[in-house]
């Protein structure tokens, strides 16, 4: 899938709720996109961004990290 066809999660506007918990996503790490899932925090942080805990498989390892909406794409 080309990057043009993916919706960047930074388009979430003020007042909009983030996508439902456990949603499939792509995680940006080491200049590549990895399939995973995201569970969003309940509110935006002081920086104005949505943050979520992501679980994804990278190079055979399953990782769980916290990323902002800028490192995630909807699937």
N, CA, C, O and CB atoms as a CASP TS submission, in Angstrom:
PFRMAT TS
TARGET T0000
AUTHOR 0000-0000-0000
METHOD Language model
MODEL 1
PARENT N/A
ATOM      1  N   UNK     1       0.856  -1.186   0.000  1.00  0.00           N
ATOM      2  CA  UNK     1       0.000   0.000   0.000  1.00  0.00           C
ATOM      3  C   UNK     1       0.891   1.234   0.000  1.00  0.00           C
ATOM      4  O   UNK     1       1.839   1.328   0.780  1.00  0.00           O
ATOM      5  CB  UNK     1      -0.968   0.006   1.232  1.00  0.00           C
ATOM      6  N   UNK     2       0.588   2.150  -0.855  1.00  0.00           N
ATOM      7  CA  UNK     2       1.391   3.364  -0.912  1.00  0.00           C
ATOM      8  C   UNK     2       1.014   4.302   0.221  1.00  0.00           C
ATOM      9  O   UNK     2      -0.112   4.272   0.717  1.00  0.00           O
ATOM     10  CB  UNK     2       1.219   4.065  -2.262  1.00  0.00           C
ATOM     11  N   UNK     3       1.961   5.132   0.626  1.00  0.00           N
ATOM     12  CA  UNK     3       1.739   6.047   1.733  1.00  0.00           C
ATOM     13  C   UNK     3       0.604   7.023   1.446  1.00  0.00           C
ATOM     14  O   UNK     3      -0.069   7.468   2.376  1.00  0.00           O
ATOM     15  CB  UNK     3       3.009   6.808   2.037  1.00  0.00           C
ATOM     16  N   UNK     4       0.374   7.366   0.170  1.00  0.00           N
ATOM     17  CA  UNK     4      -0.678   8.324  -0.195  1.00  0.00           C
ATOM     18  C   UNK     4      -2.065   7.843   0.227  1.00  0.00           C
ATOM     19  O   UNK     4      -2.945   8.656   0.509  1.00  0.00           O
ATOM     20  CB  UNK     4      -0.660   8.573  -1.700  1.00  0.00           C
ATOM     21  N   UNK     5      -2.260   6.528   0.272  1.00  0.00           N
ATOM     22  CA  UNK     5      -3.583   5.985   0.544  1.00  0.00           C
ATOM     23  C   UNK     5      -3.845   5.837   2.034  1.00  0.00           C
ATOM     24  O   UNK     5      -4.953   5.461   2.418  1.00  0.00           O
ATOM     25  CB  UNK     5      -3.746   4.650  -0.139  1.00  0.00           C
ATOM     26  N   UNK     6      -2.868   6.117   2.886  1.00  0.00           N
ATOM     27  CA  UNK     6      -3.049   5.996   4.330  1.00  0.00           C
ATOM     28  C   UNK     6      -3.390   7.357   4.919  1.00  0.00           C
ATOM     29  O   UNK     6      -2.824   8.374   4.519  1.00  0.00           O
ATOM     30  CB  UNK     6      -1.781   5.417   4.999  1.00  0.00           C
ATOM     31  N   UNK     7      -4.305   7.371   5.858  1.00  0.00           N
ATOM     32  CA  UNK     7      -4.688   8.617   6.521  1.00  0.00           C
ATOM     33  C   UNK     7      -3.770   8.837   7.714  1.00  0.00           C
ATOM     34  O   UNK     7      -3.691   7.991   8.604  1.00  0.00           O
ATOM     35  CB  UNK     7      -6.183   8.585   6.969  1.00  0.00           C
ATOM     36  N   UNK     8      -3.081   9.961   7.733  1.00  0.00           N
ATOM     37  CA  UNK     8      -2.199  10.278   8.849  1.00  0.00           C
ATOM     38  C   UNK     8      -3.045  10.662  10.047  1.00  0.00           C
ATOM     39  O   UNK     8      -3.996  11.433   9.914  1.00  0.00           O
ATOM     40  CB  UNK     8      -1.212  11.417   8.481  1.00  0.00           C
ATOM     41  N   UNK     9      -2.709  10.130  11.225  1.00  0.00           N
ATOM     42  CA  UNK     9      -3.535  10.358  12.400  1.00  0.00           C
ATOM     43  C   UNK     9      -3.437  11.775  12.927  1.00  0.00           C
ATOM     44  O   UNK     9      -4.210  12.145  13.812  1.00  0.00           O
ATOM     45  CB  UNK     9      -3.157   9.400  13.477  1.00  0.00           C
ATOM     46  N   UNK    10      -2.523  12.579  12.423  1.00  0.00           N
ATOM     47  CA  UNK    10      -2.417  13.951  12.901  1.00  0.00           C
ATOM     48  C   UNK    10      -3.582  14.808  12.404  1.00  0.00           C
ATOM     49  O   UNK    10      -3.692  15.973  12.783  1.00  0.00           O
ATOM     50  CB  UNK    10      -1.090  14.561  12.458  1.00  0.00           C
ATOM     51  N   UNK    11      -4.452  14.247  11.560  1.00  0.00           N
ATOM     52  CA  UNK    11      -5.598  15.014  11.083  1.00  0.00           C
ATOM     53  C   UNK    11      -6.740  15.023  12.093  1.00  0.00           C
ATOM     54  O   UNK    11      -7.781  15.623  11.829  1.00  0.00           O
ATOM     55  CB  UNK    11      -6.084  14.453   9.761  1.00  0.00           C
ATOM     56  N   UNK    12      -6.570  14.369  13.251  1.00  0.00           N
ATOM     57  CA  UNK    12      -7.594  14.404  14.291  1.00  0.00           C
ATOM     58  C   UNK    12      -7.702  15.842  14.789  1.00  0.00           C
ATOM     59  O   UNK    12      -6.707  16.418  15.228  1.00  0.00           O
ATOM     60  CB  UNK    12      -7.256  13.416  15.468  1.00  0.00           C
ATOM     61  N   UNK    13      -8.874  16.417  14.726  1.00  0.00           N
ATOM     62  CA  UNK    13      -9.094  17.821  15.061  1.00  0.00           C
ATOM     63  C   UNK    13      -9.463  17.991  16.527  1.00  0.00           C
ATOM     64  O   UNK    13      -9.853  17.031  17.191  1.00  0.00           O
ATOM     65  CB  UNK    13     -10.186  18.411  14.178  1.00  0.00           C
ATOM     66  N   UNK    14      -9.338  19.228  17.033  1.00  0.00           N
ATOM     67  CA  UNK    14      -9.759  19.537  18.397  1.00  0.00           C
ATOM     68  C   UNK    14     -11.208  19.114  18.587  1.00  0.00           C
ATOM     69  O   UNK    14     -12.055  19.353  17.727  1.00  0.00           O
ATOM     70  CB  UNK    14      -9.585  21.046  18.705  1.00  0.00           C
ATOM     71  N   UNK    15     -11.478  18.487  19.715  1.00  0.00           N
ATOM     72  CA  UNK    15     -12.831  18.064  20.024  1.00  0.00           C
ATOM     73  C   UNK    15     -13.175  16.693  19.489  1.00  0.00           C
ATOM     74  O   UNK    15     -14.135  16.081  19.956  1.00  0.00           O
ATOM     75  CB  UNK    15     -13.792  19.049  19.492  1.00  0.00           C
ATOM     76  N   UNK    16     -12.422  16.190  18.522  1.00  0.00           N
ATOM     77  CA  UNK    16     -12.669  14.857  17.993  1.00  0.00           C
ATOM     78  C   UNK    16     -12.084  13.822  18.941  1.00  0.00           C
ATOM     79  O   UNK    16     -11.030  14.036  19.541  1.00  0.00           O
ATOM     80  CB  UNK    16     -12.070  14.704  16.577  1.00  0.00           C
ATOM     81  N   UNK    17     -12.774  12.708  19.068  1.00  0.00           N
ATOM     82  CA  UNK    17     -12.242  11.617  19.864  1.00  0.00           C
ATOM     83  C   UNK    17     -11.241  10.830  19.035  1.00  0.00           C
ATOM     84  O   UNK    17     -11.369  10.765  17.813  1.00  0.00           O
ATOM     85  CB  UNK    17     -13.372  10.702  20.371  1.00  0.00           C
ATOM     86  N   UNK    18     -10.244  10.229  19.681  1.00  0.00           N
ATOM     87  CA  UNK    18      -9.308   9.401  18.924  1.00  0.00           C
ATOM     88  C   UNK    18     -10.006   8.125  18.478  1.00  0.00           C
ATOM     89  O   UNK    18     -11.100   7.824  18.957  1.00  0.00           O
ATOM     90  CB  UNK    18      -8.051   9.070  19.769  1.00  0.00           C
ATOM     91  N   UNK    19      -9.395   7.372  17.570  1.00  0.00           N
ATOM     92  CA  UNK    19      -9.978   6.092  17.171  1.00  0.00           C
ATOM     93  C   UNK    19     -10.156   5.169  18.380  1.00  0.00           C
ATOM     94  O   UNK    19      -9.494   5.344  19.403  1.00  0.00           O
ATOM     95  CB  UNK    19      -9.097   5.412  16.111  1.00  0.00           C
ATOM     96  N   UNK    20     -11.038   4.201  18.257  1.00  0.00           N
ATOM     97  CA  UNK    20     -11.320   3.268  19.349  1.00  0.00           C
ATOM     98  C   UNK    20     -10.059   2.517  19.786  1.00  0.00           C
ATOM     99  O   UNK    20      -9.150   2.317  18.980  1.00  0.00           O
ATOM    100  CB  UNK    20     -12.404   2.270  18.924  1.00  0.00           C
ATOM    101  N   UNK    21      -9.996   2.094  21.072  1.00  0.00           N
ATOM    102  CA  UNK    21      -8.823   1.370  21.579  1.00  0.00           C
ATOM    103  C   UNK    21      -8.548   0.084  20.806  1.00  0.00           C
ATOM    104  O   UNK    21      -9.463  -0.548  20.278  1.00  0.00           O
ATOM    105  CB  UNK    21      -9.010   1.045  23.048  1.00  0.00           C
ATOM    106  N   UNK    22      -7.284  -0.287  20.752  1.00  0.00           N
ATOM    107  CA  UNK    22      -6.900  -1.535  20.123  1.00  0.00           C
ATOM    108  C   UNK    22      -7.021  -1.533  18.610  1.00  0.00           C
ATOM    109  O   UNK    22      -7.089  -2.596  17.992  1.00  0.00           O
ATOM    110  CB  UNK    22      -7.717  -2.629  20.671  1.00  0.00           C
ATOM    111  N   UNK    23      -7.051  -0.363  18.011  1.00  0.00           N
ATOM    112  CA  UNK    23      -7.196  -0.256  16.559  1.00  0.00           C
ATOM    113  C   UNK    23      -5.906  -0.642  15.853  1.00  0.00           C
ATOM    114  O   UNK    23      -4.808  -0.382  16.347  1.00  0.00           O
ATOM    115  CB  UNK    23      -7.606   1.166  16.163  1.00  0.00           C
ATOM    116  N   UNK    24      -6.054  -1.256  14.709  1.00  0.00           N
ATOM    117  CA  UNK    24      -4.898  -1.587  13.882  1.00  0.00           C
ATOM    118  C   UNK    24      -4.254  -0.297  13.401  1.00  0.00           C
ATOM    119  O   UNK    24      -4.944   0.679  13.108  1.00  0.00           O
ATOM    120  CB  UNK    24      -5.304  -2.485  12.678  1.00  0.00           C
ATOM    121  N   UNK    25      -2.931  -0.295  13.322  1.00  0.00           N
ATOM    122  CA  UNK    25      -2.216   0.895  12.877  1.00  0.00           C
ATOM    123  C   UNK    25      -0.874   0.490  12.286  1.00  0.00           C
ATOM    124  O   UNK    25      -0.481  -0.677  12.326  1.00  0.00           O
ATOM    125  CB  UNK    25      -2.020   1.893  14.043  1.00  0.00           C
ATOM    126  N   UNK    26      -0.186   1.474  11.740  1.00  0.00           N
ATOM    127  CA  UNK    26       1.204   1.317  11.329  1.00  0.00           C
ATOM    128  C   UNK    26       2.038   2.214  12.229  1.00  0.00           C
ATOM    129  O   UNK    26       1.665   3.358  12.492  1.00  0.00           O
ATOM    130  CB  UNK    26       1.409   1.672   9.806  1.00  0.00           C
ATOM    131  N   UNK    27       3.163   1.697  12.701  1.00  0.00           N
ATOM    132  CA  UNK    27       4.026   2.405  13.636  1.00  0.00           C
ATOM    133  C   UNK    27       5.318   2.781  12.924  1.00  0.00           C
ATOM    134  O   UNK    27       5.959   1.931  12.306  1.00  0.00           O
ATOM    135  CB  UNK    27       4.317   1.542  14.895  1.00  0.00           C
ATOM    136  N   UNK    28       5.704   4.055  13.007  1.00  0.00           N
ATOM    137  CA  UNK    28       6.933   4.523  12.379  1.00  0.00           C
ATOM    138  C   UNK    28       8.097   4.348  13.347  1.00  0.00           C
ATOM    139  O   UNK    28       8.110   4.943  14.425  1.00  0.00           O
ATOM    140  CB  UNK    28       6.801   6.002  11.941  1.00  0.00           C
ATOM    141  N   UNK    29       9.074   3.529  12.958  1.00  0.00           N
ATOM    142  CA  UNK    29      10.247   3.271  13.790  1.00  0.00           C
ATOM    143  C   UNK    29      11.416   2.938  12.874  1.00  0.00           C
ATOM    144  O   UNK    29      11.279   2.134  11.952  1.00  0.00           O
ATOM    145  CB  UNK    29       9.981   2.111  14.808  1.00  0.00           C
ATOM    146  N   UNK    30      12.559   3.552  13.127  1.00  0.00           N
ATOM    147  CA  UNK    30      13.763   3.326  12.316  1.00  0.00           C
ATOM    148  C   UNK    30      13.508   3.536  10.823  1.00  0.00           C
ATOM    149  O   UNK    30      13.953   2.743   9.994  1.00  0.00           O
ATOM    150  CB  UNK    30      14.289   1.917  12.547  1.00  0.00           C
ATOM    151  N   UNK    31      12.793   4.606  10.491  1.00  0.00           N
ATOM    152  CA  UNK    31      12.500   4.980   9.099  1.00  0.00           C
ATOM    153  C   UNK    31      11.711   3.935   8.325  1.00  0.00           C
ATOM    154  O   UNK    31      11.764   3.910   7.095  1.00  0.00           O
ATOM    155  CB  UNK    31      13.777   5.249   8.377  1.00  0.00           C
ATOM    156  N   UNK    32      10.978   3.069   9.027  1.00  0.00           N
ATOM    157  CA  UNK    32      10.109   2.088   8.385  1.00  0.00           C
ATOM    158  C   UNK    32       8.771   2.071   9.098  1.00  0.00           C
ATOM    159  O   UNK    32       8.656   2.538  10.231  1.00  0.00           O
ATOM    160  CB  UNK    32      10.752   0.679   8.390  1.00  0.00           C
ATOM    161  N   UNK    33       7.743   1.522   8.422  1.00  0.00           N
ATOM    162  CA  UNK    33       6.412   1.378   9.000  1.00  0.00           C
ATOM    163  C   UNK    33       6.171  -0.083   9.332  1.00  0.00           C
ATOM    164  O   UNK    33       6.385  -0.959   8.494  1.00  0.00           O
ATOM    165  CB  UNK    33       5.322   1.910   8.034  1.00  0.00           C
ATOM    166  N   UNK    34       5.720  -0.352  10.571  1.00  0.00           N
ATOM    167  CA  UNK    34       5.505  -1.704  11.065  1.00  0.00           C
ATOM    168  C   UNK    34       4.043  -1.868  11.469  1.00  0.00           C
ATOM    169  O   UNK    34       3.483  -0.969  12.097  1.00  0.00           O
ATOM    170  CB  UNK    34       6.445  -2.014  12.260  1.00  0.00           C
ATOM    171  N   UNK    35       3.405  -2.995  11.123  1.00  0.00           N
ATOM    172  CA  UNK    35       2.013  -3.209  11.526  1.00  0.00           C
ATOM    173  C   UNK    35       1.908  -3.434  13.027  1.00  0.00           C
ATOM    174  O   UNK    35       2.756  -4.093  13.628  1.00  0.00           O
ATOM    175  CB  UNK    35       1.413  -4.402  10.774  1.00  0.00           C
ATOM    176  N   UNK    36       0.861  -2.879  13.622  1.00  0.00           N
ATOM    177  CA  UNK    36       0.648  -3.056  15.051  1.00  0.00           C
ATOM    178  C   UNK    36      -0.749  -2.627  15.447  1.00  0.00           C
ATOM    179  O   UNK    36      -1.629  -2.463  14.601  1.00  0.00           O
ATOM    180  CB  UNK    36       1.680  -2.274  15.847  1.00  0.00           C
ATOM    181  N   UNK    37      -0.943  -2.445  16.762  1.00  0.00           N
ATOM    182  CA  UNK    37      -2.205  -1.951  17.288  1.00  0.00           C
ATOM    183  C   UNK    37      -1.915  -0.834  18.280  1.00  0.00           C
ATOM    184  O   UNK    37      -0.848  -0.796  18.894  1.00  0.00           O
ATOM    185  CB  UNK    37      -3.022  -3.093  17.956  1.00  0.00           C
ATOM    186  N   UNK    38      -2.872   0.074  18.430  1.00  0.00           N
ATOM    187  CA  UNK    38      -2.715   1.202  19.349  1.00  0.00           C
ATOM    188  C   UNK    38      -3.901   1.256  20.307  1.00  0.00           C
ATOM    189  O   UNK    38      -5.047   1.046  19.910  1.00  0.00           O
ATOM    190  CB  UNK    38      -2.585   2.536  18.569  1.00  0.00           C
ATOM    191  N   UNK    39      -3.605   1.542  21.573  1.00  0.00           N
ATOM    192  CA  UNK    39      -4.615   1.842  22.584  1.00  0.00           C
ATOM    193  C   UNK    39      -4.355   3.272  23.020  1.00  0.00           C
ATOM    194  O   UNK    39      -3.324   3.569  23.623  1.00  0.00           O
ATOM    195  CB  UNK    39      -4.562   0.829  23.808  1.00  0.00           C
ATOM    196  N   UNK    40      -5.303   4.164  22.712  1.00  0.00           N
ATOM    197  CA  UNK    40      -5.115   5.586  22.943  1.00  0.00           C
ATOM    198  C   UNK    40      -5.305   5.959  24.405  1.00  0.00           C
ATOM    199  O   UNK    40      -6.099   5.336  25.111  1.00  0.00           O
ATOM    200  CB  UNK    40      -6.067   6.379  22.086  1.00  0.00           C
ATOM    201  N   UNK    41      -4.573   6.980  24.865  1.00  0.00           N
ATOM    202  CA  UNK    41      -4.819   7.576  26.173  1.00  0.00           C
ATOM    203  C   UNK    41      -6.158   8.308  26.112  1.00  0.00           C
ATOM    204  O   UNK    41      -6.625   8.660  25.028  1.00  0.00           O
ATOM    205  CB  UNK    41      -3.656   8.550  26.590  1.00  0.00           C
ATOM    206  N   UNK    42      -6.776   8.537  27.269  1.00  0.00           N
ATOM    207  CA  UNK    42      -8.125   9.114  27.300  1.00  0.00           C
ATOM    208  C   UNK    42      -8.203  10.561  26.849  1.00  0.00           C
ATOM    209  O   UNK    42      -9.236  10.988  26.333  1.00  0.00           O
ATOM    210  CB  UNK    42      -8.671   9.015  28.674  1.00  0.00           C
ATOM    211  N   UNK    43      -7.137  11.323  27.031  1.00  0.00           N
ATOM    212  CA  UNK    43      -7.149  12.739  26.651  1.00  0.00           C
ATOM    213  C   UNK    43      -5.829  13.107  25.991  1.00  0.00           C
ATOM    214  O   UNK    43      -4.831  12.395  26.104  1.00  0.00           O
ATOM    215  CB  UNK    43      -7.406  13.642  27.884  1.00  0.00           C
ATOM    216  N   UNK    44      -5.854  14.237  25.299  1.00  0.00           N
ATOM    217  CA  UNK    44      -4.617  14.756  24.724  1.00  0.00           C
ATOM    218  C   UNK    44      -3.678  15.171  25.848  1.00  0.00           C
ATOM    219  O   UNK    44      -4.126  15.510  26.944  1.00  0.00           O
ATOM    220  CB  UNK    44      -4.900  15.952  23.774  1.00  0.00           C
ATOM    221  N   UNK    45      -2.385  15.144  25.579  1.00  0.00           N
ATOM    222  CA  UNK    45      -1.396  15.610  26.548  1.00  0.00           C
ATOM    223  C   UNK    45      -1.247  17.125  26.423  1.00  0.00           C
ATOM    224  O   UNK    45      -1.844  17.747  25.545  1.00  0.00           O
ATOM    225  CB  UNK    45      -0.025  14.899  26.333  1.00  0.00           C
ATOM    226  N   UNK    46      -0.439  17.711  27.318  1.00  0.00           N
ATOM    227  CA  UNK    46      -0.236  19.161  27.321  1.00  0.00           C
ATOM    228  C   UNK    46       0.341  19.682  26.009  1.00  0.00           C
ATOM    229  O   UNK    46       0.176  20.858  25.683  1.00  0.00           O
ATOM    230  CB  UNK    46       0.676  19.547  28.457  1.00  0.00           C
ATOM    231  N   UNK    47       1.016  18.814  25.254  1.00  0.00           N
ATOM    232  CA  UNK    47       1.568  19.237  23.967  1.00  0.00           C
ATOM    233  C   UNK    47       0.501  19.301  22.873  1.00  0.00           C
ATOM    234  O   UNK    47       0.790  19.678  21.738  1.00  0.00           O
ATOM    235  CB  UNK    47       2.681  18.290  23.543  1.00  0.00           C
ATOM    236  N   UNK    48      -0.742  18.928  23.223  1.00  0.00           N
ATOM    237  CA  UNK    48      -1.843  18.985  22.265  1.00  0.00           C
ATOM    238  C   UNK    48      -1.977  17.759  21.388  1.00  0.00           C
ATOM    239  O   UNK    48      -2.854  17.716  20.525  1.00  0.00           O
ATOM    240  CB  UNK    48      -1.683  20.167  21.404  1.00  0.00           C
ATOM    241  N   UNK    49      -1.124  16.754  21.587  1.00  0.00           N
ATOM    242  CA  UNK    49      -1.139  15.555  20.750  1.00  0.00           C
ATOM    243  C   UNK    49      -1.815  14.397  21.470  1.00  0.00           C
ATOM    244  O   UNK    49      -1.830  14.324  22.699  1.00  0.00           O
ATOM    245  CB  UNK    49       0.285  15.164  20.347  1.00  0.00           C
ATOM    246  N   UNK    50      -2.377  13.488  20.665  1.00  0.00           N
ATOM    247  CA  UNK    50      -2.858  12.218  21.192  1.00  0.00           C
ATOM    248  C   UNK    50      -1.657  11.290  21.301  1.00  0.00           C
ATOM    249  O   UNK    50      -0.808  11.255  20.410  1.00  0.00           O
ATOM    250  CB  UNK    50      -3.985  11.599  20.284  1.00  0.00           C
ATOM    251  N   UNK    51      -1.589  10.541  22.390  1.00  0.00           N
ATOM    252  CA  UNK    51      -0.536   9.544  22.602  1.00  0.00           C
ATOM    253  C   UNK    51      -1.212   8.214  22.874  1.00  0.00           C
ATOM    254  O   UNK    51      -2.323   8.158  23.400  1.00  0.00           O
ATOM    255  CB  UNK    51       0.420   9.946  23.784  1.00  0.00           C
ATOM    256  N   UNK    52      -0.523   7.147  22.507  1.00  0.00           N
ATOM    257  CA  UNK    52      -1.092   5.826  22.744  1.00  0.00           C
ATOM    258  C   UNK    52      -0.013   4.780  22.918  1.00  0.00           C
ATOM    259  O   UNK    52       1.123   4.942  22.472  1.00  0.00           O
ATOM    260  CB  UNK    52      -2.010   5.435  21.606  1.00  0.00           C
ATOM    261  N   UNK    53      -0.400   3.702  23.579  1.00  0.00           N
ATOM    262  CA  UNK    53       0.503   2.561  23.740  1.00  0.00           C
ATOM    263  C   UNK    53       0.339   1.670  22.520  1.00  0.00           C
ATOM    264  O   UNK    53      -0.766   1.225  22.209  1.00  0.00           O
ATOM    265  CB  UNK    53       0.209   1.769  25.069  1.00  0.00           C
ATOM    266  N   UNK    54       1.433   1.414  21.840  1.00  0.00           N
ATOM    267  CA  UNK    54       1.395   0.588  20.640  1.00  0.00           C
ATOM    268  C   UNK    54       2.129  -0.716  20.884  1.00  0.00           C
ATOM    269  O   UNK    54       3.138  -0.763  21.586  1.00  0.00           O
ATOM    270  CB  UNK    54       2.005   1.331  19.446  1.00  0.00           C
ATOM    271  N   UNK    55       1.603  -1.761  20.292  1.00  0.00           N
ATOM    272  CA  UNK    55       2.258  -3.062  20.295  1.00  0.00           C
ATOM    273  C   UNK    55       2.450  -3.435  18.837  1.00  0.00           C
ATOM    274  O   UNK    55       1.502  -3.424  18.053  1.00  0.00           O
ATOM    275  CB  UNK    55       1.419  -4.156  21.082  1.00  0.00           C
ATOM    276  N   UNK    56       3.683  -3.764  18.480  1.00  0.00           N
ATOM    277  CA  UNK    56       3.963  -4.103  17.087  1.00  0.00           C
ATOM    278  C   UNK    56       5.122  -5.079  17.002  1.00  0.00           C
ATOM    279  O   UNK    56       5.927  -5.210  17.924  1.00  0.00           O
ATOM    280  CB  UNK    56       4.271  -2.841  16.271  1.00  0.00           C
ATOM    281  N   UNK    57       5.178  -5.757  15.869  1.00  0.00           N
ATOM    282  CA  UNK    57       6.235  -6.728  15.608  1.00  0.00           C
ATOM    283  C   UNK    57       7.267  -6.073  14.703  1.00  0.00           C
ATOM    284  O   UNK    57       6.946  -5.561  13.631  1.00  0.00           O
ATOM    285  CB  UNK    57       5.666  -8.036  14.961  1.00  0.00           C
ATOM    286  N   UNK    58       8.524  -6.102  15.163  1.00  0.00           N
ATOM    287  CA  UNK    58       9.621  -5.490  14.400  1.00  0.00           C
ATOM    288  C   UNK    58      10.800  -6.448  14.411  1.00  0.00           C
ATOM    289  O   UNK    58      11.382  -6.726  15.459  1.00  0.00           O
ATOM    290  CB  UNK    58      10.028  -4.095  14.994  1.00  0.00           C
ATOM    291  N   UNK    59      11.147  -6.948  13.230  1.00  0.00           N
ATOM    292  CA  UNK    59      12.285  -7.851  13.120  1.00  0.00           C
ATOM    293  C   UNK    59      12.168  -9.102  13.968  1.00  0.00           C
ATOM    294  O   UNK    59      13.167  -9.581  14.504  1.00  0.00           O
ATOM    295  CB  UNK    59      13.521  -7.134  13.489  1.00  0.00           C
ATOM    296  N   UNK    60      10.956  -9.641  14.098  1.00  0.00           N
ATOM    297  CA  UNK    60      10.754 -10.856  14.866  1.00  0.00           C
ATOM    298  C   UNK    60      10.495 -10.631  16.350  1.00  0.00           C
ATOM    299  O   UNK    60      10.139 -11.574  17.056  1.00  0.00           O
ATOM    300  CB  UNK    60      11.930 -11.728  14.710  1.00  0.00           C
ATOM    301  N   UNK    61      10.666  -9.400  16.843  1.00  0.00           N
ATOM    302  CA  UNK    61      10.410  -9.078  18.247  1.00  0.00           C
ATOM    303  C   UNK    61       9.075  -8.359  18.375  1.00  0.00           C
ATOM    304  O   UNK    61       8.698  -7.579  17.501  1.00  0.00           O
ATOM    305  CB  UNK    61      11.550  -8.209  18.833  1.00  0.00           C
ATOM    306  N   UNK    62       8.359  -8.624  19.468  1.00  0.00           N
ATOM    307  CA  UNK    62       7.131  -7.892  19.760  1.00  0.00           C
ATOM    308  C   UNK    62       7.489  -6.791  20.746  1.00  0.00           C
ATOM    309  O   UNK    62       7.989  -7.058  21.839  1.00  0.00           O
ATOM    310  CB  UNK    62       6.008  -8.839  20.334  1.00  0.00           C
ATOM    311  N   UNK    63       7.225  -5.543  20.347  1.00  0.00           N
ATOM    312  CA  UNK    63       7.562  -4.377  21.162  1.00  0.00           C
ATOM    313  C   UNK    63       6.297  -3.673  21.621  1.00  0.00           C
ATOM    314  O   UNK    63       5.298  -3.645  20.901  1.00  0.00           O
ATOM    315  CB  UNK    63       8.461  -3.404  20.378  1.00  0.00           C
ATOM    316  N   UNK    64       6.339  -3.105  22.822  1.00  0.00           N
ATOM    317  CA  UNK    64       5.273  -2.256  23.332  1.00  0.00           C
ATOM    318  C   UNK    64       5.914  -0.943  23.747  1.00  0.00           C
ATOM    319  O   UNK    64       6.799  -0.913  24.601  1.00  0.00           O
ATOM    320  CB  UNK    64       4.506  -2.933  24.530  1.00  0.00           C
ATOM    321  N   UNK    65       5.456   0.145  23.132  1.00  0.00           N
ATOM    322  CA  UNK    65       6.022   1.476  23.360  1.00  0.00           C
ATOM    323  C   UNK    65       4.899   2.504  23.354  1.00  0.00           C
ATOM    324  O   UNK    65       3.766   2.204  22.977  1.00  0.00           O
ATOM    325  CB  UNK    65       7.093   1.822  22.284  1.00  0.00           C
ATOM    326  N   UNK    66       5.229   3.717  23.774  1.00  0.00           N
ATOM    327  CA  UNK    66       4.277   4.829  23.714  1.00  0.00           C
ATOM    328  C   UNK    66       4.721   5.767  22.597  1.00  0.00           C
ATOM    329  O   UNK    66       5.877   6.188  22.551  1.00  0.00           O
ATOM    330  CB  UNK    66       4.187   5.589  25.091  1.00  0.00           C
ATOM    331  N   UNK    67       3.784   6.093  21.691  1.00  0.00           N
ATOM    332  CA  UNK    67       4.077   6.965  20.555  1.00  0.00           C
ATOM    333  C   UNK    67       2.995   8.029  20.438  1.00  0.00           C
ATOM    334  O   UNK    67       1.863   7.828  20.877  1.00  0.00           O
ATOM    335  CB  UNK    67       4.183   6.149  19.243  1.00  0.00           C
ATOM    336  N   UNK    68       3.353   9.163  19.843  1.00  0.00           N
ATOM    337  CA  UNK    68       2.361  10.204  19.567  1.00  0.00           C
ATOM    338  C   UNK    68       1.677   9.897  18.230  1.00  0.00           C
ATOM    339  O   UNK    68       2.096   9.008  17.488  1.00  0.00           O
ATOM    340  CB  UNK    68       3.028  11.624  19.541  1.00  0.00           C
ATOM    341  N   UNK    69       0.630  10.645  17.949  1.00  0.00           N
ATOM    342  CA  UNK    69      -0.103  10.482  16.701  1.00  0.00           C
ATOM    343  C   UNK    69       0.779  10.691  15.494  1.00  0.00           C
ATOM    344  O   UNK    69       0.451  10.192  14.418  1.00  0.00           O
ATOM    345  CB  UNK    69      -1.262  11.433  16.649  1.00  0.00           C
ATOM    346  N   UNK    70       1.893  11.411  15.622  1.00  0.00           N
ATOM    347  CA  UNK    70       2.758  11.677  14.477  1.00  0.00           C
ATOM    348  C   UNK    70       3.517  10.432  14.010  1.00  0.00           C
ATOM    349  O   UNK    70       3.965  10.375  12.865  1.00  0.00           O
ATOM    350  CB  UNK    70       3.743  12.773  14.826  1.00  0.00           C
ATOM    351  N   UNK    71       3.663   9.441  14.884  1.00  0.00           N
ATOM    352  CA  UNK    71       4.372   8.214  14.518  1.00  0.00           C
ATOM    353  C   UNK    71       3.437   7.085  14.160  1.00  0.00           C
ATOM    354  O   UNK    71       3.879   5.946  14.010  1.00  0.00           O
ATOM    355  CB  UNK    71       5.265   7.781  15.638  1.00  0.00           C
ATOM    356  N   UNK    72       2.154   7.370  14.020  1.00  0.00           N
ATOM    357  CA  UNK    72       1.162   6.333  13.757  1.00  0.00           C
ATOM    358  C   UNK    72       0.327   6.688  12.543  1.00  0.00           C
ATOM    359  O   UNK    72       0.079   7.859  12.254  1.00  0.00           O
ATOM    360  CB  UNK    72       0.262   6.126  14.975  1.00  0.00           C
ATOM    361  N   UNK    73      -0.098   5.657  11.842  1.00  0.00           N
ATOM    362  CA  UNK    73      -1.006   5.830  10.703  1.00  0.00           C
ATOM    363  C   UNK    73      -2.131   4.826  10.836  1.00  0.00           C
ATOM    364  O   UNK    73      -1.926   3.699  11.285  1.00  0.00           O
ATOM    365  CB  UNK    73      -0.261   5.654   9.338  1.00  0.00           C
ATOM    366  N   UNK    74      -3.334   5.251  10.437  1.00  0.00           N
ATOM    367  CA  UNK    74      -4.492   4.370  10.460  1.00  0.00           C
ATOM    368  C   UNK    74      -4.321   3.261   9.435  1.00  0.00           C
ATOM    369  O   UNK    74      -3.671   3.449   8.407  1.00  0.00           O
ATOM    370  CB  UNK    74      -5.783   5.159  10.192  1.00  0.00           C
ATOM    371  N   UNK    75      -4.903   2.115   9.717  1.00  0.00           N
ATOM    372  CA  UNK    75      -4.902   1.004   8.762  1.00  0.00           C
ATOM    373  C   UNK    75      -6.311   0.630   8.429  1.00  0.00           C
ATOM    374  O   UNK    75      -6.536  -0.287   7.639  1.00  0.00           O
ATOM    375  CB  UNK    75      -4.146  -0.209   9.313  1.00  0.00           C
TER
END
